[in-house]
Amino acid sequence: MDFSSKLLENAVNEVSRLPGIGKRTALRLVLHLLKQPTDHTKYLSEALLQVRNDVKTCKKCHNISDTILCAICQNPKRNPEIVCVVEDIRDVMAIESTAQFKGLYHVLGGKISPIEGIGPQNLQIDSLINKVESGEVKELIFALSSTMEGDTTNFYIYKQIEKFDITTSTIARGIAVGDELEYADEVTLGRSIVNRIPFEQSIRG
Amino acid sequence: MDFSSKLLENAVNEVSRLPGIGKRTALRLVLHLLKQPTDHTKYLSEALLQVRNDVKTCKKCHNISDTILCAICQNPKRNPEIVCVVEDIRDVMAIESTAQFKGLYHVLGGKISPIEGIGPQNLQIDSLINKVESGEVKELIFALSSTMEGDTTNFYIYKQIEKFDITTSTIARGIAVGDELEYADEVTLGRSIVNRIPFEQSIRG
């Protein structure tokens, strides 16, 4: 693309470095900002700079937080003996929105992925092992996505904690509520049969 | 969405004010920035602020430019007697990339759209009429998109300049080069038959 303005070109280049945003979309977004009042761009820039410079991660669960301990870890009503292991803040938000989990979280910050150069040392795994070792955790729920990387990460952690006296579980995989059986993929349907639950339990749920 | 951090929530809200970007996409973009070096966010914010605060529009054609007169209007090899009327900078970039046009542009900055509250007074129409009135323009090419708004804008301008001794034209509409006839919409195909051109002319192009 041949720009008539270096300033515009520079802005488009920076915006198009964001994932999933190409040059055309970036140009559309920047032209939108140019049509809006100056304040819009000012607030956007300031908000991005502030979150990047000032955001903290909770000392205990490593979730994104404005305080040293996040609101969930600080909440005396949550049960610190049950810890749910997740990849990032989006998973915490998704589980919190169900209002079904009353324990604490442990945010790994990613999954083990040799292709992307992410090893166990890049994730918050050591601090999880320490938590388990200290005896404060009684049950660990693995809630990583069921991909190759997720399974690898689960297994890596499991191997390190199996020597401790702790219950481990993983979230149930199966047919989504409301889904038709005939359209489900074979792996999911297969797992939902193998891991079937007592009928009495399902009607309580 | 329930955020664990006000800073994060604020940034996501600002990003999701951009057109076509929802809360989920905004969260993904902000989390991406948090994983990148601080410099990335700094350069992005600075580039946006700079383009918003310092960008100019060319005094003559109203295209986005870093200088008072844009590079196209300054170029002595371009023919100032032929002016192509376009909506915004993206159209200028698209036509320039064909290398088929050697005249100058006139960027309206939008189309007449009562629904969006855009009237003739919000566009660079008066300066176009002045240009035509001064006699420096011999041919005006309408290159607005062929929508209701585009046609209205074309007609509005045409009505004001028809009293002057000037040639007007509009870019050819028809079947795109390489397209199959059977998949073309009826309006386009109809126009391409009505506005057929001599065969000799087509093999020259």
Interface residues (C-beta under 8 A of the other chain):
Chain A: M1 D2 F3 S4 S5 K6 L7 L8 N10 A11 N13 E14 V15 R17 L18 P19 G20 I21 T25 L27 R28 L29 V30 L31 H32 L33 L34 T38 H40 T41 K42 Y43 L44 S45 E46 A47 L48 L49 Q50 V51 R52 N53 D54 V55 C58 N63 I64 S65 D66 C70 A71 I72 D88 I89 R90 V92 M93 E96 S97
Chain B: M1 D2 F3 S4 S5 K6 L7 L8 N10 A11 N13 E14 V15 R17 L18 P19 G20 I21 T25 L27 R28 L29 V30 L31 H32 L33 L34 T38 H40 T41 K42 Y43 L44 S45 E46 A47 L48 L49 Q50 V51 R52 N53 D54 V55 C58 N63 I64 S65 D66 C70 A71 I72 D88 I89 R90 V92 M93 E96 S97
